[in-house]
Amino acid sequence: MPYAKLGRPKDARRALFRSLVTSLLDKEAIITTEAKASEVHAIAEKLITKAKRGDLHARRQAAAFLLDEDVLKKLFDVIAPRYKDRPGGYTRITKLGPRRGDAAPMVRLELI
């Protein structure tokens, strides 16, 4: 499946996604561009699914991606139990309209 490169080299793109996913799980909602949100949405869904397993291997995989240990703890102790009966679709993307400066399509990405 093709993915958005966002005009960045691989390491900068990975750092951006790690930061956005950490912020999403911490604050439970972020406002970003549509292209970034669609990529972050897929990553966050996979992390929540891993957290639902709850085993040590899943925790270490999530810890390797997330930037903050408090967010990791919140993911496993608060967010994952919330979705234990839900088979997927943990995030929602709501369109907000164009950004004022460059007319980039903005969206709100939030946990359901």
HELIX and SHEET records of a PDB file:
HELIX    1   1 LYS A   10  LYS A   27  1                                  18    
HELIX    2   2 GLU A   34  ARG A   53  1                                  20    
HELIX    3   3 LEU A   56  PHE A   65  1                                  10    
HELIX    4   4 GLU A   69  LYS A   74  1                                   6    
HELIX    5   5 LEU A   75  ILE A   79  3                                   5    
HELIX    6   6 ALA A   80  ARG A   82  1                                   3    
SHEET    1   A 3 ALA A  29  THR A  33  0                                        
SHEET    2   A 3 PRO A 105  LEU A 111 -1                                        
SHEET    3   A 3 THR A  91  PRO A  98 -1                                        
END                                                                             
